[in-house]
Amino acid sequence: MQRLQTSWQFLRRDPILLALIGLIVLALLPLPFLGYHLLHQPEYVAPPPTPRAILPTATATPTASPSPTASPSPTPSPSPTPSPSPTVLLAPLSGLPIDAESLRWPPIAVMIPSDSEQYGISQASVVFEAVAEYQIPRFLNIFEQVEAEQIGPIRSARPYYVQWSCPYGPLYVHAGGSPQALSMLAESDCHYNLEALVYEGAYFWRGVDERIPWNNMFTSSDYLYEYMQDWDLERLSEYQGYLHKDDAPLESRPLTGTISLSFSYSVRYTYDPESNTYWREYKGRPHLDMLTDEQHQVHNVVVIFVPQERIEDDPKSRMEFQTLDQGQALIFQDGLLIEGTWEKETAESEIRFYDAAGDEIAFNRGNIWIEVLEPDRSVRYELGRPPQ
């Protein structure tokens, strides 16, 4: 009892604590009544659910699938413009490809002897072989393009060589000449006259030939083109050249064949079907170009018969040829023979060749060697038979 009084006295001295106790008591008073009510309340049964009409849901009209949009055709890419094929330039005489630089310049005609070893003549498009004095032949070599570190030996001019070369408007290269040839060159408007004896030490040099010491003047392609450039030479003639054709098919070529003729030495050609060329021999041995040390191979061999005679009272027995004329010609190509004619009407006209029907001969592409014989000189040939 005394403890309660003491506690009450304590609470009276602390009003905040007394208020909190009062609130707790008030909060606990309803609990006995609420528990009794929950224990004696009848069990609640939930009424059955009121049925609801279930309306059918309208099926949505299917949306039509959009028609597939056609994929746009790809815009074709423009075809690349093909690069123009380079124009292939062909040399009029040989029918072989030629570079445009070479066509800037005149052809080059060079006099070379047969009685010494020769340099560079395998590159000539056309070679004339005809006798000079004492029946010793010389070569007139007509180059449409040339690249040779040594050309020669250079020998003297003769009138018939000058006339054969005239239509091509060449740079005519020689070392001296007969009075008739020098006069013709001095008056010519179809040649550039390059006299080696004048330009020795500039565009020409002397070599050594122990057997024939006078055959010792040489030049080179660099020197000859340098000369033309130094003097600003232009082409004098746009010559026509020859017709050309493809080689005969290998299976139609004869298996063999030979051509034999003679000057002061013998000349022989042997046909090779594989290369469709004629291997040249002279003086009883293979005829070599000393520039390459290779035997000459000739694509077309032509023999023409030209009236010729010694010039009366000429102290060196020089020859005169009837170059402006027409006559018999034998044309060997593809291992076969075409019998025809040659014709040259004027000094300025090109020498042309025709078959028995009067049609102009078409040559195989490559070099042409023209053998010039007297009309009564014989030519021996054996033609092989084409394969069966």
C-alpha positions, 0 to 999 in steps of 0.5 A: 500500500505504501508502494502504491502511494509512493508510485502515485506520488511519483506519477503526480510529479510527472504529468506527461507519464500520467497522460501516456498511461491514461491513453493506453488504458482507453485503447485497451477497454474495447478489446473484451467486447470485440472478442465476445462479438466475434465469437458469437457472430453467425458464420457468414456464407457468401451468396452465390454469384449473380450470373452475367450474360456473356456476350459473344465478342465480335470477331474482328474482320481480318485486316487484309494483308497488304499486297507485297510491294514489288521490290524496285528493280535495281537500277542497272549500273552503267557498263564501264566504257571500254578503253579504246584498243590501241591502234596497231600501226603496220609498216607498209612494206613488211606489214609488221607492227611499227611504232608511231615514232618510227613513222615520223621519220623517212625510211632508211635506205643503206648500201651494204656490200656482199663481199664482207660480213654484214651487220643489221640487214636482218631488220630491213623490210626489203632487201634488193640484191643486184650486181655491181661492177665485176659482177659482185652484188650489193644489197640495198636495204630499206628499213622502216624501223631499225634498232642496231648498234652497228649497221654496215659496212657502208658502200657506194651508190649506183643509179638503179639502187637510187631508182628502186628506193625513190618511191619511199622517200628515204634517207639514202645512206652511202659512201660515195658512188658512181658519177651517174648515181651522185648526179641523180642524188644531187637532183633528186627530190625523193631522197635525203642524201646522206654521204658517209664520207662527208660525215665520217667521225660524226655519224659514221666510224671506221672499223677494220676488215682485214680481208677487205680493208675498204669495207670499213665504214659503219654507222648505227641506228642511233646515229641515223635517227640523230642525223634526221633529228638534227636536220629536222627531216620529215617524211617525203612520201606516204608510200603505199607499200604492199598488200599482205595476208596471213601465213598459210595454215601449217597443215597445208604447207609443203614439208620442204623446198629449195631455191637456188640461183647464182651471182659471182657466188651461189645463193640457196634458200631452204624452206622451213614449214614450221616457221614458214620462212626460207633459210638463206645460204650464200657462198656455200654456208649459212648467211649470218647477220653478224649483229645477231650471229643468226642465219637470215630467215626470209618470209618472201623470196622474189626473183625478178628478171631485169635487162642489164648491161655494162656501161660502155667505156666505163673504166670500172665496168659499172652496170646499167639496169632497165628499172623502169619496165616490166618483166617476169617475176617468181614469187616464193611464199608458203613453200609455193611458187607464184609465177607472175610479173613485176612492173615499175612505171616511173622513178617515183612509182613503187615496184609492184608484183602481179600474178598470171591473172593480173591481180596484185600479189599479197605478201606474207607479213615479214621481210622480202628479199628481191633477187635481181637477175638477167632475163636469161639467168636460170633459177633452180627450185624444188617445191615440196608437196603439201601433206596429204 
